[in-house]
């Protein structure tokens, strides 16, 4: 799990993003939902599946 300082730095970066830097916001959202998914996993196997799913979802979205 990433540290609170990493999350704070990501939030500051997003807060300072302009419309031309929309990709910074997408990166923040990708980090947020994937971390949330992994954090809510009930055991190690569920966490591994959540991480695999998140990796695949991000990879497929980046191909579009």
C-alpha positions as CSV (number, residue, x, y, z in Angstrom):
1,X,0.0,0.0,0.0
2,X,1.3,3.4,-0.8
3,X,2.1,5.9,1.9
4,X,-0.1,8.9,2.9
5,X,2.6,11.3,1.6
6,X,2.3,9.7,-1.9
7,X,-1.5,10.2,-1.9
8,X,-1.1,13.8,-0.7
9,X,1.5,14.5,-3.4
10,X,-0.9,12.9,-6.0
11,X,-3.8,15.0,-4.8
12,X,-1.7,18.2,-5.0
13,X,-0.7,17.3,-8.5
14,X,-4.3,16.8,-9.5
15,X,-5.4,20.0,-7.8
16,X,-2.9,22.0,-9.8
17,X,-3.8,20.3,-13.1
18,X,-5.3,22.3,-15.9
19,X,-7.6,21.1,-18.6
20,X,-4.6,20.5,-20.8
21,X,-3.2,18.2,-18.1
22,X,-6.3,16.0,-17.9
23,X,-4.1,13.0,-18.0
24,X,-2.8,13.8,-14.5
25,X,-6.4,13.5,-13.3
26,X,-6.8,10.2,-15.1
27,X,-3.7,8.9,-13.4
28,X,-4.9,10.0,-10.0
29,X,-8.3,8.2,-10.6
30,X,-6.5,5.1,-11.8
31,X,-4.4,5.0,-8.7
32,X,-7.4,5.7,-6.5
33,X,-9.8,3.1,-7.7
34,X,-7.2,0.4,-8.1
35,X,-5.9,1.0,-4.6
36,X,-9.4,1.0,-3.2
37,X,-10.2,-2.3,-4.9
38,X,-7.1,-3.9,-3.5
39,X,-7.7,-2.4,0.0
40,X,-11.2,-3.9,0.1
41,X,-10.0,-7.4,-0.7
42,X,-10.9,-9.8,2.1
43,X,-7.8,-12.1,1.8
44,X,-4.6,-12.6,-0.1
45,X,-6.2,-14.4,-3.1
46,X,-8.8,-11.7,-3.5
47,X,-6.2,-9.0,-3.3
48,X,-4.1,-10.8,-6.0
49,X,-7.3,-11.1,-8.2
50,X,-8.1,-7.4,-7.6
51,X,-4.6,-6.3,-8.6
52,X,-4.7,-8.5,-11.7
53,X,-8.1,-7.1,-12.7
54,X,-6.9,-3.5,-12.2
55,X,-3.8,-4.1,-14.2
56,X,-5.8,-5.5,-17.1
57,X,-8.4,-2.8,-17.0
58,X,-5.8,0.0,-17.0
59,X,-3.9,-1.7,-19.9
60,X,-7.0,-2.1,-22.0
61,X,-8.1,1.4,-21.4
62,X,-4.7,2.8,-22.4
63,X,-5.0,0.9,-25.7
64,X,-8.1,2.9,-26.7
